[in-house]
Amino acid sequence: MRKESEAILLRIFIGESDKFEGKLLYKYLIELFRKEGLAGATVLRGIAGFGKSSHFHTTSILRLSTDLPIVIEVADKKENIEKIKPKLDKVIEQGLITEEKVKIVLYEGNKRE
């Protein structure tokens, strides 16, 4: 079965070694999103990238970085995203967040009884 709906997609760009309260930030955020009941979140680890400082981070063996780029994607209803944004302000010290309207297409398969 196919369902469509409108949602908001947040992309949170941080560094792999960023921390909050002694815990890796990406792990802290995933646990926060789950606890807050958001529909889902995914952590993506980049193989290369640079940010505001233009410092290049890469997995290249010749220039091994300990702070690779991390992107966390969270998609949910607008009201749920709005509810979580003030909490992000308290947790993220440096990074970038983008926000966009998206169309969700969910395939649930056939429900067997």
Secondary structure, DSSP 8 states (H G I E B T S, - for coil): -EEEEEEEEEEEEEETT-EETTEEHHHHHHHHHHHTT-S-EEEEE-SEEE-TT--EEE--GGG--SS-EEEEEEEE-HHHHHHHHHHHHHH-SS-EEEEEEEEEEEE------
